[in-house]
Amino acid sequence: MTPAPIAVALDAPNLETAARWASLVTPHVSTVKVGLELYLRYGPDVLATVRGASGVRIFLDLKLHDIPNTVAGAARAVARLKPAILTVHATGGPDMIKAAVESAPQTQIAAVTLLTSLSEADLAAVGIQGPAGDAVRRLAALAVGAGAQALVCSPREVAAVRAEVGPGVTLITPGVRPAGADTQDQARVATPEAAIADGADLLVIGRPITGSPDPGAAAAGIAAALRRTALSRP
């Protein structure tokens, strides 16, 4: 059975827990995500540990954001770890994004548009006026023009971003919560089924899976729901 297009966020308190979660969910999902905290705490070895013998795809979510030369060096340094996906901030600008793409040619560079934790009021406070969707579309077009092969956007904007950039770009959506789940610190959310229907290619899901008493069963349940939705479409 093909693993579901889900990246499980391994926001674990320690490396052993992250590895255990990865082993439990790997039969059901295509990807696991290593974030900034886990990477900074344990270093490059974390990728090999969570990858294990399964060879699951690693999404390295470092959200690089610096001058182009620095981002080029950072992307080159992590490219040797063979992550499938590496994130940079779209707000770093086209030259920075291009530097990452050129420095990690075997890794899919994903540009983060706007963090899903930001509300409209938060965006206004940092000088981004108007609807979040407008800014997301502008950043998406800028990033793809600079060579980004993937984009990270909230499920609320994924349909508009798909219309903006076309079918050839991978759309990754955090802020995905199964129906009835607590939204926690995410402001712009949707269910897995809705995000896929709107054009998402990879869903980032963390606490609804890893916070479950049985992460493997939780991942399997969401994967099964996605398969049922796909089968029910005309």
Secondary structure, DSSP 8 states (H G I E B T S, - for coil): ---EEEEEE---SSHHHHHHHHHHHTTTEEEEEEEHHHHHHHTTHHHHHHHTTTT-EEEEEEEE-S-HHHHHHHHHHHHTT--SEEEEEGGG-HHHHHHHHHH-TTSEEEEE-S-TT--HHHHHHTT--S-HHHHHHHHHHHHHHTT-SEEE--TTTHHHHHHHH-TTSEEEE--B--TT---TT-SS-B-HHHHHHTT-SEEEE-HHHHTSSSHHHHHHHHHHHHHHHHHH--
